[in-house]
Amino acid sequence: QVQLVESGGGLVQAGDSLRLSCAASGRTFSNYPMGWFRQAPGKERGFVAAIRWTSGSTYYAVSVKGRFTISRDTAKNTVYLQMNSLKPEDTAVYYCAAGGPTTNWVDGYNYWGQGTQVTVSS
């Protein structure tokens, strides 16, 4: 059973930075993808970024590419999302997700964290 716990959300001003953390436990992650998603009020959950556990290869949504960086610390079983140059449209609940052998970069994830709120004021 995989458990994911997000932290690091908060209220910031436009242009500021935040780093989200996702502590993972419960299985070996092999080279499966770990992802970040977000959901704003009235909108569907959308893909933000993902990283393959062993190789470290990454993939980003166009809307965040160049501003956000996903990384992982294998020794700590933790995935990070460094968010720079934040915009009001980045406001959402951010979720960490863990995939398996059939997970694509952007969908098919099996496990989800509880979410952490990120609010960016203008």
C-alpha positions as CSV (number, residue, x, y, z in Angstrom):
1,Q,0.0,0.0,0.0
2,V,1.5,3.3,-1.1
3,Q,1.1,6.4,1.0
4,L,1.8,9.9,-0.2
5,V,1.9,13.0,2.0
6,E,2.2,16.4,0.5
7,S,3.4,19.5,2.2
8,G,4.7,23.0,1.5
9,G,1.6,24.8,0.2
10,G,0.7,28.3,1.3
11,L,-0.3,31.8,0.4
12,V,2.2,33.8,-1.7
13,Q,2.2,36.8,-4.0
14,A,2.6,36.7,-7.7
15,G,6.3,36.3,-8.6
16,D,7.1,34.4,-5.4
17,S,8.3,30.8,-5.1
18,L,7.3,27.7,-3.2
19,R,8.6,24.2,-2.9
20,L,6.2,21.4,-2.5
21,S,7.3,18.1,-1.0
22,C,5.8,14.6,-1.3
23,A,7.0,11.9,1.1
24,A,6.3,8.4,-0.3
25,S,6.3,5.0,1.4
26,G,4.9,1.5,1.0
27,R,6.6,0.0,-2.0
28,T,9.7,0.0,-4.3
29,F,9.1,2.6,-6.9
30,S,11.5,1.2,-9.5
31,N,11.5,3.5,-12.6
32,Y,7.8,4.2,-12.4
33,P,6.7,7.9,-12.8
34,M,5.8,10.1,-9.9
35,G,3.7,13.1,-10.8
36,W,2.3,16.4,-9.6
37,F,-1.3,17.4,-10.5
38,R,-3.4,20.4,-9.6
39,Q,-7.1,21.2,-9.4
40,A,-8.5,24.7,-9.3
41,P,-12.1,25.4,-8.2
42,G,-14.6,24.6,-11.0
43,K,-11.9,22.9,-13.1
44,E,-10.8,19.3,-13.7
45,R,-7.6,17.9,-12.3
46,G,-4.7,18.6,-14.6
47,F,-1.2,17.3,-15.1
48,V,1.7,19.5,-14.0
49,A,4.9,17.5,-14.0
50,A,6.3,14.0,-13.6
51,I,9.6,12.3,-13.0
52,R,10.7,8.7,-13.4
53,W,12.0,7.4,-10.1
54,T,15.2,5.7,-11.1
55,S,16.3,7.5,-14.3
56,G,15.2,11.0,-13.2
57,S,13.8,11.8,-16.6
58,T,11.1,14.5,-16.5
59,Y,8.1,15.8,-18.3
60,Y,6.2,19.1,-17.9
61,A,3.0,20.7,-18.8
62,V,3.5,23.6,-21.3
63,S,1.9,26.0,-18.8
64,V,4.6,25.4,-16.2
65,K,7.7,24.6,-18.3
66,G,10.5,26.9,-17.5
67,R,9.0,28.0,-14.2
68,F,8.5,24.7,-12.3
69,T,11.1,22.0,-11.6
70,I,10.4,18.5,-10.4
71,S,13.0,16.5,-8.7
72,R,13.4,13.6,-6.3
73,D,15.6,12.5,-3.4
74,T,15.8,8.7,-3.6
75,A,17.4,8.4,-0.2
76,K,14.5,10.2,1.4
77,N,11.8,8.7,-0.8
78,T,10.6,12.3,-1.5
79,V,9.5,14.1,-4.7
80,Y,9.7,17.9,-4.9
81,L,8.1,20.5,-7.0
82,Q,10.0,23.8,-7.1
83,M,7.6,26.5,-8.3
84,N,9.1,29.9,-9.3
85,S,7.5,33.0,-10.8
86,L,4.2,32.0,-9.5
87,K,1.1,33.4,-11.2
88,P,-2.5,33.8,-9.8
89,E,-3.6,31.1,-12.3
90,D,-1.3,28.6,-10.5
91,T,-3.7,28.8,-7.6
92,A,-5.0,25.2,-7.0
93,V,-4.9,22.2,-4.7
94,Y,-1.7,20.3,-5.7
95,Y,-1.7,16.5,-5.5
96,C,1.2,14.1,-5.6
97,A,0.6,10.8,-7.5
98,A,2.5,7.5,-7.9
99,G,2.3,5.4,-11.0
100,G,2.9,1.8,-12.0
101,P,4.1,-0.2,-15.0
102,T,1.3,1.0,-17.2
103,T,1.2,4.6,-16.2
104,N,1.9,7.2,-18.9
105,W,3.4,10.6,-18.2
106,V,0.1,12.3,-17.8
107,D,-2.4,9.8,-16.7
108,G,-3.0,6.3,-15.3
109,Y,-1.6,7.0,-11.9
110,N,-2.6,4.6,-9.1
111,Y,-2.1,6.4,-5.8
112,W,-2.8,9.9,-4.7
113,G,-1.9,12.1,-1.8
114,Q,-4.4,14.3,0.1
115,G,-3.4,17.5,-1.6
116,T,-1.9,20.8,-0.4
117,Q,-3.3,24.3,-1.2
118,V,-1.3,26.8,-3.1
119,T,-2.8,30.3,-3.4
120,V,-1.1,33.1,-5.4
121,S,-2.4,36.6,-4.9
122,S,-2.1,39.3,-7.6
